[in-house]
């Protein structure tokens, strides 16, 4: 009984993690698909400067 309960708990946790990752992925695709190209470029450019990567 304990093994079955433990595996059901692990399965629920895995499903919840997959659902969360799927929602985050869809959110990124939605935002990137509807944002203007200039806004995406500026955001990526700012992140590169903030993390210290050269971009020019």
N, C-alpha and C positions, 0 to 999 in steps of 0.2 A: 504494500500500500504506500509506503514512504517513497519508494522508487518511482511509482506511477505519479504521485503528487509532485515530486521534484521535477520529473520530465515535463509535465503539463505546465508547471511554472516557468520552466526554461523555454518551452515552446511559445508561451504567451509573451515572454520577454523578447524573443526573437522576432515574433510577428510585430510587436510594438516598435522595435528598432527599425525593421524594414519599412513600416508605414511612415515613421518619422523621416527616414532618409528619402523615401519616395516623395513626400510632401515638400521637403527642402529642395530636392532636385527639380520638381515641377515649378516651385516658386522661382528658382533661379532661371529656368528656361522662360517662364512667363515674363519676368522682369527684363531679361536680356532681349527677348523678342519684341517687347513693346517700348523699350527705351530708345531714345534717339541716339544715333551713332556718336555724335559729339559728346553726349553725356557719358556714354560708356568709355570713350577714349579718355575723357578727363578724369573719371574715377580710377581707371587703371593707371593712368599717368601719376596721379597723386599717391596711389598705393606704392608704386615703384619708388618714388622719391622718399616716402615715409619709411620704407624698409631698407633704403640705402643702395638699391640697384641703379646703375646708370641707365639712362634711357635715350641719351642723345649721343 
